[in-house]
Amino acid sequence: MGAFEIRGGNPLKGIITPQGAKNEALQVLCAALLTDEPVTFKNVPDILDVNTLIELLGDMGVKVERPAPNTVKLHARDINTEYFTDKTFKKKSGKLRGAVMLAGPMLARFRKAHIPQPGGDKIGRRRLDTHIRGFERLGVKFHYDAEEYMFSLDGHHLAGAHIMLEEPSVTGTANIIMAAVMAEGITTIYNAACEPYVQQLARMLNNMGARISGIGSNMLTIEGVKKLRGCTHTMLADMIEVGSFIGLAAMTKSEITIKNAGVQHLGIIPETFQRLGIQLEIKGDDIHVPAQENYKIHTFIDGSILTVYDHPWPGFTPDLLSIVLVVATQAKGTVLVHQKMFESRLFFVDKLIEMGAQIVLCDPHRAVVIGLNRQVPLRGIPMVSPDIRAGVALLIAALSAQGKSVIQNIDQIDRGYERIDERLRALGADIKRID
């Protein structure tokens, strides 16, 4: 297992282009199972999680071609529906929470599916209740094998229904949409997630012949069809990378231009970083972040301390709270970071405190950051990446710190960020992979 060796404290400069969206890829790639015709995907991120999912699809019998960099062609003509009971599937799927997204399309096309207990990040519970209850409303019966940690789903009575979700789960909404597009009758999903990636999935399915209306709202109506066709789909820029690069520029006093950032799909992400005092300029679909010696955290209108918290779209994404927390350590001012969704995602702050940051971890969900206004630079230390987002937050901290840092367990970072070390070196970062 590799590590990053980083010598920080140097300003970076240049242009960087975000990869394709990881969270979109894990949804739309599974949708290729809905048709026996080829589906071509462009701007596919070449990262560990996505490649693991593509391997799973290949093991199921999907023909996989890579005609160009970041382009994948999937042809799900001959599928081994019994693959889910294979030990290979259980081993691979246990490392990837995106494997649950196979269930919806398998139910729609083959009327049966299996869902493993979700793997991936160690950031707290990842409940499957929204998925299972949504499928049940569509007439699916399920059995849970406690010894194999596997749900078996029977969709032979799949039919449209009215579904009210208890939470606007992104993956739950996407999974239910894919099951409903070929169910008999009409399905309505209320309290649906309306993130850009769910919108992208719905538009792709409509291009394949599905009938989905209400896209972009929390009320979706799906009229089931008998068959779907192939299509070509281009993925959005990864909004988490965009936010990470904004934070990187601020922390390292760097001038960075983020090309093809997908600005219209970023929601309040740019505004949230501006509230931390970060200057940025939007030029068409690019974001220019100038070098800043200092940045000051805003307060609320009444003068009270700013709180940044995660919330379903169009609120702030939880995947960027780790970046916000790190960026605030060198700002002027104080901010409360409130991570509502996952109970273990803030535990990496002990390493930031060891680097010299002033942070009070109030409980598993809340941390108060007292900005140092660059008067006391962070210092390099050895550390371990606990999950994808915390790993990149620590990477940003290391690039801003004085001295050498070593980050272990970088497989977690590689799961979500494509060739991050090479791309940062192109900006002038002193970072290298070591054994």
VOPAGU-2260 file (C-alpha; in pm, 1 decimal, decimal comma):
REM VOPAGU-2260
SITE   aa  ch    i         X         Y         Z
SITE  MET   A    0       0,0       0,0       0,0
SITE  GLY   A    1     151,9     334,4    -107,5
SITE  ALA   A    2     190,3     674,3      51,1
SITE  PHE   A    3     232,3    1036,9     -52,1
SITE  GLU   A    4     541,1    1227,4      55,4
SITE  ILE   A    5     469,3    1600,8      49,7
SITE  ARG   A    6     685,2    1903,5     117,3
SITE  GLY   A    7     449,6    2194,7     164,6
SITE  GLY   A    8     459,9    2568,4     200,9
SITE  ASN   A    9     500,9    2651,3    -168,7
SITE  PRO   A   10     246,1    2851,3    -371,2
SITE  LEU   A   11     105,9    2672,2    -676,0
SITE  LYS   A   12       5,7    2822,0   -1008,2
SITE  GLY   A   13    -163,6    2707,3   -1324,6
SITE  ILE   A   14    -470,0    2553,5   -1481,8
SITE  ILE   A   15    -639,5    2233,1   -1368,4
SITE  THR   A   16    -942,2    2051,9   -1511,5
SITE  PRO   A   17   -1171,5    1851,7   -1281,8
SITE  GLN   A   18   -1232,9    1487,1   -1361,0
SITE  GLY   A   19   -1571,8    1342,3   -1444,8
SITE  ALA   A   20   -1805,9    1311,0   -1148,6
SITE  LYS   A   21   -1743,2     999,6    -939,1
SITE  ASN   A   22   -2088,6     998,1    -778,2
SITE  GLU   A   23   -2257,4    1030,4   -1117,1
SITE  ALA   A   24   -2045,7     753,6   -1266,7
SITE  LEU   A   25   -2146,2     504,6    -997,1
SITE  GLN   A   26   -2510,7     558,3   -1094,7
SITE  VAL   A   27   -2513,9     593,0   -1473,2
SITE  LEU   A   28   -2272,3     306,6   -1542,8
SITE  CYS   A   29   -2515,8      68,6   -1372,2
SITE  ALA   A   30   -2793,1     195,1   -1601,2
SITE  ALA   A   31   -2620,6      19,1   -1893,3
SITE  LEU   A   32   -2773,1    -301,9   -1752,8
SITE  LEU   A   33   -3120,1    -175,0   -1852,0
SITE  THR   A   34   -3066,5    -240,4   -2223,0
SITE  ASP   A   35   -2917,0    -507,6   -2448,6
SITE  GLU   A   36   -2778,4    -233,2   -2673,8
SITE  PRO   A   37   -2437,1     -62,1   -2633,6
SITE  VAL   A   38   -2411,3     247,5   -2412,0
SITE  THR   A   39   -2114,0     482,3   -2443,9
SITE  PHE   A   40   -1997,5     701,7   -2155,4
SITE  LYS   A   41   -1764,4     998,4   -2190,5
SITE  ASN   A   42   -1565,8    1192,4   -1927,1
SITE  VAL   A   43   -1550,9     880,9   -1708,2
SITE  PRO   A   44   -1311,7     931,4   -1413,2
SITE  ASP   A   45   -1022,9     684,0   -1414,0
SITE  ILE   A   46   -1036,3     613,8   -1040,3
SITE  LEU   A   47   -1036,5     306,4    -820,7
SITE  ASP   A   48   -1407,3     301,3    -725,5
SITE  VAL   A   49   -1527,7     348,3   -1082,9
SITE  ASN   A   50   -1283,6      92,5   -1221,6
SITE  THR   A   51   -1392,7    -158,6    -957,2
SITE  LEU   A   52   -1755,3    -110,9   -1063,4
SITE  ILE   A   53   -1660,3    -155,9   -1431,0
SITE  GLU   A   54   -1476,5    -476,2   -1334,7
SITE  LEU   A   55   -1791,0    -599,1   -1157,6
SITE  LEU   A   56   -1998,1    -528,4   -1467,7
SITE  GLY   A   57   -1743,4    -714,1   -1680,0
SITE  ASP   A   58   -1753,8   -1012,4   -1444,1
SITE  MET   A   59   -2133,5   -1018,0   -1486,3
SITE  GLY   A   60   -2094,6   -1058,4   -1861,5
SITE  VAL   A   61   -2107,0    -694,7   -1974,7
SITE  LYS   A   62   -1874,9    -639,4   -2271,3
SITE  VAL   A   63   -1639,5    -355,2   -2178,3
SITE  GLU   A   64   -1447,9    -145,1   -2429,2
SITE  ARG   A   65   -1230,1     162,7   -2373,8
SITE  PRO   A   66   -1204,2     324,9   -2718,4
SITE  ALA   A   67   -1037,6     642,3   -2584,3
SITE  PRO   A   68    -909,6     784,9   -2253,9
SITE  ASN   A   69   -1198,2     845,9   -2009,8
SITE  THR   A   70   -1442,7     681,4   -2252,1
SITE  VAL   A   71   -1612,0     350,3   -2171,7
SITE  LYS   A   72   -1850,2     149,2   -2389,2
SITE  LEU   A   73   -2068,7    -106,0   -2210,0
SITE  HIS   A   74   -2278,2    -370,7   -2386,6
SITE  ALA   A   75   -2497,6    -571,9   -2147,2
SITE  ARG   A   76   -2637,0    -820,8   -2396,9
SITE  ASP   A   77   -2550,9   -1146,3   -2218,1
SITE  ILE   A   78   -2567,9   -1117,3   -1838,5
SITE  ASN   A   79   -2496,7   -1389,2   -1583,7
SITE  THR   A   80   -2772,2   -1321,1   -1333,2
SITE  GLU   A   81   -2628,7   -1582,5   -1094,4
SITE  TYR   A   82   -2300,2   -1394,2   -1057,7
SITE  PHE   A   83   -2425,9   -1222,6    -742,7
SITE  THR   A   84   -2393,1   -1546,3    -545,2
SITE  ASP   A   85   -2028,8   -1584,0    -652,2
SITE  LYS   A   86   -1757,7   -1527,4    -391,0
SITE  THR   A   87   -1577,8   -1290,9    -629,2
SITE  PHE   A   88   -1879,1   -1058,4    -633,3
SITE  LYS   A   89   -1906,2   -1061,7    -255,3
SITE  LYS   A   90   -1538,0    -979,6    -217,3
SITE  LYS   A   91   -1533,9    -693,4    -470,4
SITE  SER   A   92   -1872,4    -548,5    -379,7
SITE  GLY   A   93   -1774,8    -537,2     -11,6
SITE  LYS   A   94   -1519,5    -269,4     -99,3
SITE  LEU   A   95   -1760,1     -53,9    -299,4
SITE  ARG   A   96   -2080,8     107,5    -178,2
SITE  GLY   A   97   -2172,3     178,7    -542,3
SITE  ALA   A   98   -2245,0    -192,8    -589,2
SITE  VAL   A   99   -2591,5    -136,9    -439,6
SITE  MET   A  100   -2676,9      58,4    -757,8
SITE  LEU   A  101   -2681,6    -267,6    -955,7
SITE  ALA   A  102   -3007,4    -370,0    -787,9
SITE  GLY   A  103   -3245,5    -124,6    -956,6
SITE  PRO   A  104   -3154,7    -206,8   -1317,3
SITE  MET   A  105   -3137,0    -580,8   -1243,1
SITE  LEU   A  106   -3489,1    -572,7   -1098,8
SITE  ALA   A  107   -3618,2    -374,2   -1395,8
SITE  ARG   A  108   -3472,3    -598,5   -1664,5
SITE  PHE   A  109   -3438,6    -941,7   -1500,3
SITE  ARG   A  110   -3688,0    -913,0   -1212,0
SITE  LYS   A  111   -3434,8   -1029,1    -953,7
SITE  ALA   A  112   -3133,4    -880,2    -780,3
SITE  HIS   A  113   -2899,2    -902,8    -483,6
SITE  ILE   A  114   -2763,6    -622,7    -263,9
SITE  PRO   A  115   -2454,1    -665,7     -46,4
SITE  GLN   A  116   -2406,7    -472,5     273,9
SITE  PRO   A  117   -2245,0    -150,0     149,0
SITE  GLY   A  118   -1869,6    -104,7     167,7
SITE  GLY   A  119   -1645,7     193,4      92,6
SITE  ASP   A  120   -1569,4     469,3     341,1
SITE  LYS   A  121   -1550,2     418,9     716,3
SITE  ILE   A  122   -1745,7     736,2     786,4
SITE  GLY   A  123   -2052,3     595,4     959,4
SITE  ARG   A  124   -2358,9     387,2     880,7
SITE  ARG   A  125   -2485,5     361,0     526,0
SITE  ARG   A  126   -2844,1     248,4     560,6
SITE  LEU   A  127   -3023,0      61,9     283,0
SITE  ASP   A  128   -3371,1     127,7     421,8
SITE  THR   A  129   -3461,9     385,6     155,6
SITE  HIS   A  130   -3364,6     144,5    -123,2
SITE  ILE   A  131   -3541,2    -159,8      22,8
SITE  ARG   A  132   -3861,4      21,5     123,1
SITE  GLY   A  133   -3882,2     187,5    -218,0
SITE  PHE   A  134   -3844,7    -149,4    -389,9
SITE  GLU   A  135   -4110,5    -297,1    -159,2
SITE  ARG   A  136   -4355,1     -25,3    -267,0
SITE  LEU   A  137   -4290,9    -138,8    -625,3
SITE  GLY   A  138   -4397,6    -493,2    -531,0
SITE  VAL   A  139   -4052,1    -638,5    -467,6
SITE  LYS   A  140   -4010,4    -904,8    -199,4
SITE  PHE   A  141   -3678,2    -942,2     -19,6
SITE  HIS   A  142   -3490,5   -1181,7     204,8
SITE  TYR   A  143   -3182,4   -1098,0     411,3
SITE  ASP   A  144   -2916,5   -1366,1     461,6
SITE  ALA   A  145   -2745,8   -1266,9     786,9
SITE  GLU   A  146   -2458,8   -1510,5     734,1
SITE  GLU   A  147   -2377,1   -1384,8     384,3
SITE  TYR   A  148   -2467,2   -1019,2     457,9
SITE  MET   A  149   -2676,5   -1019,2     140,9
SITE  PHE   A  150   -3028,2    -905,8      44,9
SITE  SER   A  151   -3203,6   -1119,0    -220,6
SITE  LEU   A  152   -3478,1    -936,0    -409,9
SITE  ASP   A  153   -3766,9   -1087,9    -606,9
SITE  GLY   A  154   -3918,4    -844,5    -855,0
SITE  HIS   A  155   -4155,1   -1069,1   -1049,0
SITE  HIS   A  156   -4448,7    -851,8    -936,3
SITE  LEU   A  157   -4274,5    -520,4   -1014,5
SITE  ALA   A  158   -4537,2    -251,5   -1074,2
SITE  GLY   A  159   -4569,4     124,3   -1051,1
SITE  ALA   A  160   -4665,3     282,1    -719,0
SITE  HIS   A  161   -4668,0     607,9    -524,6
SITE  ILE   A  162   -4355,6     627,9    -310,9
SITE  MET   A  163   -4284,7     886,2     -42,9
SITE  LEU   A  164   -3921,4     864,7      64,6
SITE  GLU   A  165   -3841,1     912,6     432,8
SITE  GLU   A  166   -3519,9    1089,6     328,9
SITE  PRO   A  167   -3406,0    1238,6      -4,6
SITE  SER   A  168   -3134,8     976,6     -49,6
SITE  VAL   A  169   -2937,7    1026,9    -371,7
SITE  THR   A  170   -2850,9     661,5    -423,1
SITE  GLY   A  171   -3192,0     549,3    -300,1
SITE  THR   A  172   -3369,2     779,9    -546,3
SITE  ALA   A  173   -3145,7     669,2    -833,7
SITE  ASN   A  174   -3193,1     299,7    -756,5
SITE  ILE   A  175   -3571,6     332,0    -737,3
SITE  ILE   A  176   -3581,2     532,3   -1061,7
SITE  MET   A  177   -3390,5     258,5   -1244,6
SITE  ALA   A  178   -3623,6     -10,9   -1108,7
SITE  ALA   A  179   -3935,1     189,9   -1199,9
SITE  VAL   A  180   -3849,1     279,2   -1561,5
SITE  MET   A  181   -3949,2     -70,2   -1679,4
SITE  ALA   A  182   -4215,5    -145,1   -1418,2
SITE  GLU   A  183   -4572,9    -178,5   -1536,7
SITE  GLY   A  184   -4775,1     137,5   -1473,3
SITE  ILE   A  185   -4688,1     477,9   -1331,7
SITE  THR   A  186   -4454,1     546,2   -1039,6
SITE  THR   A  187   -4437,3     872,4    -848,6
SITE  ILE   A  188   -4148,7     944,6    -613,3
SITE  TYR   A  189   -4206,4    1226,4    -363,3
SITE  ASN   A  190   -3922,5    1372,8    -155,8
SITE  ALA   A  191   -3686,9    1252,1    -427,6
SITE  ALA   A  192   -3326,7    1370,6    -427,0
SITE  CYS   A  193   -3275,9    1633,4    -695,6
SITE  GLU   A  194   -2893,0    1653,5    -707,3
SITE  PRO   A  195   -2741,3    1721,2   -1050,7
SITE  TYR   A  196   -2626,0    1358,3   -1068,2
SITE  VAL   A  197   -2981,9    1230,4   -1025,5
SITE  GLN   A  198   -3091,6    1475,7   -1293,8
SITE  GLN   A  199   -2815,4    1344,9   -1520,7
SITE  LEU   A  200   -2931,5     986,1   -1467,4
SITE  ALA   A  201   -3293,6    1076,2   -1543,1
SITE  ARG   A  202   -3199,3    1262,2   -1861,9
SITE  MET   A  203   -2982,3     973,2   -1975,7
SITE  LEU   A  204   -3269,0     727,7   -1915,6
SITE  ASN   A  205   -3504,9     949,5   -2115,7
SITE  ASN   A  206   -3251,9     942,9   -2400,3
SITE  MET   A  207   -3271,7     564,0   -2377,1
SITE  GLY   A  208   -3650,3     575,3   -2415,2
SITE  ALA   A  209   -3771,2     610,8   -2055,7
SITE  ARG   A  210   -4054,3     848,5   -1965,3
SITE  ILE   A  211   -3952,6    1052,0   -1662,6
SITE  SER   A  212   -4096,1    1394,1   -1581,6
SITE  GLY   A  213   -4033,6    1637,5   -1297,0
SITE  ILE   A  214   -3655,3    1620,8   -1339,5
SITE  GLY   A  215   -3483,6    1868,2   -1106,6
SITE  SER   A  216   -3772,5    1868,9    -858,2
SITE  ASN   A  217   -3846,7    1649,5    -556,3
SITE  MET   A  218   -4151,3    1497,2    -729,6
SITE  LEU   A  219   -4071,5    1254,7   -1011,7
SITE  THR   A  220   -4327,0    1077,7   -1230,1
SITE  ILE   A  221   -4214,2     767,5   -1419,7
SITE  GLU   A  222   -4424,8     591,6   -1679,1
SITE  GLY   A  223   -4295,7     238,3   -1724,3
SITE  VAL   A  224   -4183,9     122,7   -2069,1
SITE  LYS   A  225   -4118,6    -225,4   -2209,1
SITE  LYS   A  226   -3769,1    -171,9   -2348,1
SITE  LEU   A  227   -3481,3      76,8   -2345,2
SITE  ARG   A  228   -3220,2     143,6   -2612,2
SITE  GLY   A  229   -2854,0     241,9   -2608,7
SITE  CYS   A  230   -2723,4     598,9   -2600,8
SITE  THR   A  231   -2415,1     815,9   -2550,9
SITE  HIS   A  232   -2381,1    1002,5   -2221,0
SITE  THR   A  233   -2126,4    1260,7   -2104,5
SITE  MET   A  234   -2066,3    1297,9   -1731,2
SITE  LEU   A  235   -2051,7    1630,6   -1548,2
SITE  ALA   A  236   -1737,5    1771,7   -1393,0
SITE  ASP   A  237   -1689,4    1646,5   -1037,4
SITE  MET   A  238   -1819,0    1922,3    -809,0
SITE  ILE   A  239   -1620,5    1778,5    -517,4
SITE  GLU   A  240   -1296,6    1821,9    -709,8
SITE  VAL   A  241   -1396,3    2176,6    -800,7
SITE  GLY   A  242   -1453,6    2263,0    -434,5
SITE  SER   A  243   -1131,4    2086,3    -335,8
SITE  PHE   A  244    -930,3    2295,2    -583,6
SITE  ILE   A  245   -1087,9    2619,6    -457,4
SITE  GLY   A  246    -986,1    2522,8    -103,4
SITE  LEU   A  247    -639,4    2418,3    -220,6
SITE  ALA   A  248    -578,8    2756,5    -385,7
SITE  ALA   A  249    -679,3    2946,9     -71,3
SITE  MET   A  250    -474,8    2733,6     169,3
SITE  THR   A  251    -154,7    2746,9     -38,7
SITE  LYS   A  252    -182,3    3114,6    -146,3
SITE  SER   A  253    -200,2    2994,3    -505,6
SITE  GLU   A  254    -340,7    3134,1    -828,8
SITE  ILE   A  255    -536,7    2854,5    -990,1
SITE  THR   A  256    -783,8    2845,0   -1278,5
SITE  ILE   A  257   -1031,1    2556,7   -1274,6
SITE  LYS   A  258   -1129,2    2484,1   -1636,4
SITE  ASN   A  259   -1466,0    2341,2   -1742,0
SITE  ALA   A  260   -1593,3    2345,8   -1385,0
SITE  GLY   A  261   -1960,3    2287,7   -1471,7
SITE  VAL   A  262   -2049,1    2613,8   -1299,1
SITE  GLN   A  263   -2423,9    2589,9   -1359,5
SITE  HIS   A  264   -2434,1    2261,2   -1165,3
SITE  LEU   A  265   -2234,6    2375,3    -859,2
SITE  GLY   A  266   -2526,4    2521,6    -664,2
SITE  ILE   A  267   -2410,7    2711,3    -353,4
SITE  ILE   A  268   -2057,3    2564,7    -349,9
SITE  PRO   A  269   -1884,9    2881,9    -482,3
SITE  GLU   A  270   -2089,2    3104,0    -248,8
SITE  THR   A  271   -2001,9    2888,0      53,4
SITE  PHE   A  272   -1629,3    2924,2     -12,1
SITE  GLN   A  273   -1677,3    3297,9     -65,1
SITE  ARG   A  274   -1831,5    3314,2     283,6
SITE  LEU   A  275   -1499,5    3184,1     412,8
SITE  GLY   A  276   -1341,3    3492,7     256,8
SITE  ILE   A  277   -1205,4    3324,6     -55,4
SITE  GLN   A  278   -1205,1    3541,5    -365,5
SITE  LEU   A  279   -1302,1    3374,6    -690,5
SITE  GLU   A  280   -1411,1    3490,2   -1032,4
SITE  ILE   A  281   -1638,2    3293,9   -1263,0
SITE  LYS   A  282   -1549,1    3333,4   -1630,4
SITE  GLY   A  283   -1790,1    3138,2   -1846,0
SITE  ASP   A  284   -1750,2    2777,9   -1730,0
SITE  ASP   A  285   -1414,0    2842,9   -1561,4
SITE  ILE   A  286   -1336,2    2954,9   -1206,2
SITE  HIS   A  287   -1031,1    3171,0   -1138,8
SITE  VAL   A  288    -902,7    3178,5    -780,5
SITE  PRO   A  289    -639,7    3452,2    -730,9
SITE  ALA   A  290    -354,0    3420,1    -483,6
SITE  GLN   A  291    -461,0    3555,5    -143,4
SITE  GLU   A  292    -232,8    3635,7     146,1
SITE  ASN   A  293    -527,9    3636,8     388,6
SITE  TYR   A  294    -898,0    3555,6     387,1
SITE  LYS   A  295   -1155,5    3641,1     651,3
SITE  ILE   A  296   -1454,4    3427,6     750,0
SITE  HIS   A  297   -1785,6    3612,4     725,2
SITE  THR   A  298   -2038,1    3617,8    1007,9
SITE  PHE   A  299   -2413,5    3589,6     987,0
SITE  ILE   A  300   -2602,3    3917,9     935,9
SITE  ASP   A  301   -2658,8    3956,8    1311,5
SITE  GLY   A  302   -2286,3    3917,7    1377,0
SITE  SER   A  303   -2305,2    3563,0    1511,8
SITE  ILE   A  304   -2047,9    3294,7    1423,1
SITE  LEU   A  305   -2089,0    3138,6    1079,4
SITE  THR   A  306   -2213,5    2778,6    1066,1
SITE  VAL   A  307   -2149,0    2564,5     758,8
SITE  TYR   A  308   -2356,5    2246,9     749,2
SITE  ASP   A  309   -2451,4    1978,8     499,3
SITE  HIS   A  310   -2800,8    1959,8     355,6
SITE  PRO   A  311   -2974,6    1782,0      66,2
SITE  TRP   A  312   -2943,3    1959,1    -268,4
SITE  PRO   A  313   -2954,4    2247,8    -332,0
SITE  GLY   A  314   -2791,1    2271,1      11,3
SITE  PHE   A  315   -2418,5    2221,0      68,2
SITE  THR   A  316   -2280,7    1875,3      -9,1
SITE  PRO   A  317   -2141,4    1676,3     287,3
SITE  ASP   A  318   -1847,4    1565,1      73,2
SITE  LEU   A  319   -1694,6    1914,1      93,0
SITE  LEU   A  320   -1725,2    1978,4     466,4
SITE  SER   A  321   -1381,3    1823,8     525,3
SITE  ILE   A  322   -1234,5    2076,0     280,2
SITE  VAL   A  323   -1419,5    2366,6     445,2
SITE  LEU   A  324   -1285,8    2261,4     783,7
SITE  VAL   A  325    -924,0    2251,4     664,2
SITE  VAL   A  326    -950,4    2582,8     477,0
SITE  ALA   A  327   -1089,4    2753,3     788,8
SITE  THR   A  328    -779,8    2662,7     991,3
SITE  GLN   A  329    -574,9    2936,3     819,3
SITE  ALA   A  330    -856,4    3192,9     779,3
SITE  LYS   A  331    -917,9    3490,4    1005,8
SITE  GLY   A  332   -1223,2    3421,5    1219,4
SITE  THR   A  333   -1421,0    3131,2    1358,7
SITE  VAL   A  334   -1664,4    2886,2    1199,9
SITE  LEU   A  335   -1877,0    2597,7    1326,6
SITE  VAL   A  336   -1871,7    2297,8    1089,9
SITE  HIS   A  337   -2178,1    2075,4    1138,7
SITE  GLN   A  338   -2163,8    1736,3     966,0
SITE  LYS   A  339   -2515,9    1600,4    1006,6
SITE  MET   A  340   -2512,6    1296,6     782,7
SITE  PHE   A  341   -2219,6    1079,5     896,5
SITE  GLU   A  342   -2111,2    1034,7    1255,5
SITE  SER   A  343   -1742,6     955,1    1192,9
SITE  ARG   A  344   -1643,0    1199,5     923,4
SITE  LEU   A  345   -1488,4    1462,3    1150,6
SITE  PHE   A  346   -1258,3    1228,1    1339,5
SITE  PHE   A  347    -962,6    1318,9    1115,7
SITE  VAL   A  348    -934,4    1655,6    1295,1
SITE  ASP   A  349    -695,2    1501,5    1548,6
SITE  LYS   A  350    -429,0    1508,7    1276,4
SITE  LEU   A  351    -501,3    1873,6    1197,8
SITE  ILE   A  352    -469,1    1956,2    1567,3
SITE  GLU   A  353    -136,3    1771,8    1571,2
SITE  MET   A  354     -31,1    1989,5    1274,3
SITE  GLY   A  355    -103,8    2297,7    1484,3
SITE  ALA   A  356    -465,1    2382,3    1394,6
SITE  GLN   A  357    -698,8    2519,8    1660,9
SITE  ILE   A  358   -1008,1    2302,1    1648,0
SITE  VAL   A  359   -1255,7    2198,4    1916,0
SITE  LEU   A  360   -1432,9    1872,4    1831,5
SITE  CYS   A  361   -1762,7    1924,2    2012,6
SITE  ASP   A  362   -1906,3    1581,1    1930,8
SITE  PRO   A  363   -1896,6    1336,7    1634,0
SITE  HIS   A  364   -2096,7    1583,3    1423,4
SITE  ARG   A  365   -1967,4    1931,7    1512,8
SITE  ALA   A  366   -1631,2    2105,7    1521,3
SITE  VAL   A  367   -1542,0    2467,5    1594,6
SITE  VAL   A  368   -1245,5    2596,5    1393,4
SITE  ILE   A  369   -1058,4    2902,0    1520,7
SITE  GLY   A  370    -868,1    3041,8    1224,0
SITE  LEU   A  371    -496,4    3114,5    1270,4
SITE  ASN   A  372    -489,6    3388,2    1002,2
SITE  ARG   A  373    -160,4    3231,1     883,5
SITE  GLN   A  374      19,7    3359,9    1193,4
SITE  VAL   A  375     109,2    3002,8    1290,7
SITE  PRO   A  376     163,2    2780,8     983,4
SITE  LEU   A  377      68,1    2415,7     999,2
SITE  ARG   A  378     360,9    2174,8    1034,8
SITE  GLY   A  379     417,3    1856,5     837,5
SITE  ILE   A  380     357,5    1523,7    1015,2
SITE  PRO   A  381     301,9    1154,7     927,4
SITE  MET   A  382     -66,8    1065,1     899,4
SITE  VAL   A  383    -314,1     813,6     755,4
SITE  SER   A  384    -602,8     881,3     517,2
SITE  PRO   A  385    -924,4     751,8     683,1
SITE  ASP   A  386   -1157,9     808,5     385,5
SITE  ILE   A  387   -1165,4     973,0      42,6
SITE  ARG   A  388   -1267,3    1325,1     142,1
SITE  ALA   A  389   -1070,6    1346,0     466,2
SITE  GLY   A  390    -770,7    1212,2     274,3
SITE  VAL   A  391    -778,4    1501,8      29,4
SITE  ALA   A  392    -840,2    1749,1     311,8
SITE  LEU   A  393    -523,3    1620,5     480,5
SITE  LEU   A  394    -343,9    1642,3     146,0
SITE  ILE   A  395    -440,6    2010,0     116,1
SITE  ALA   A  396    -327,2    2070,8     473,2
SITE  ALA   A  397       7,7    1903,1     396,7
SITE  LEU   A  398      59,8    2116,3      84,3
SITE  SER   A  399      14,2    2430,3     294,4
SITE  ALA   A  400     224,6    2309,8     588,6
SITE  GLN   A  401     589,8    2378,0     663,0
SITE  GLY   A  402     814,1    2073,0     628,3
SITE  LYS   A  403     751,7    1715,0     518,2
SITE  SER   A  404     429,5    1519,7     555,4
SITE  VAL   A  405     369,2    1154,8     471,7
SITE  ILE   A  406      12,1    1035,7     410,0
SITE  GLN   A  407     -40,9     659,2     431,4
SITE  ASN   A  408    -337,3     455,8     299,5
SITE  ILE   A  409    -361,3     663,2     -19,1
SITE  ASP   A  410    -576,2     394,9    -181,1
SITE  GLN   A  411    -859,0     586,0     -11,8
SITE  ILE   A  412    -761,9     900,6    -203,9
SITE  ASP   A  413    -715,8     707,8    -531,2
SITE  ARG   A  414   -1072,0     577,6    -492,9
SITE  GLY   A  415   -1204,8     924,8    -567,4
SITE  TYR   A  416    -933,8    1138,4    -730,1
SITE  GLU   A  417    -775,1    1063,2   -1065,6
SITE  ARG   A  418    -393,3    1087,5   -1077,9
SITE  ILE   A  419    -411,3    1359,7    -814,3
SITE  ASP   A  420     -35,3    1362,0    -753,4
SITE  GLU   A  421      48,2    1408,4   -1123,9
SITE  ARG   A  422    -205,0    1686,3   -1166,9
SITE  LEU   A  423     -83,6    1870,8    -857,2
SITE  ARG   A  424     278,5    1839,7    -966,7
SITE  ALA   A  425     179,4    2015,0   -1289,1
SITE  LEU   A  426      80,7    2311,7   -1067,8
SITE  GLY   A  427     417,2    2304,4    -890,3
SITE  ALA   A  428     336,9    2086,9    -588,5
SITE  ASP   A  429     618,5    1888,0    -427,9
SITE  ILE   A  430     441,8    1553,3    -399,4
SITE  LYS   A  431     549,8    1201,1    -486,9
SITE  ARG   A  432     431,9     844,6    -436,1
SITE  ILE   A  433     645,1     621,5    -217,3
SITE  ASP   A  434     613,4     259,0    -107,8
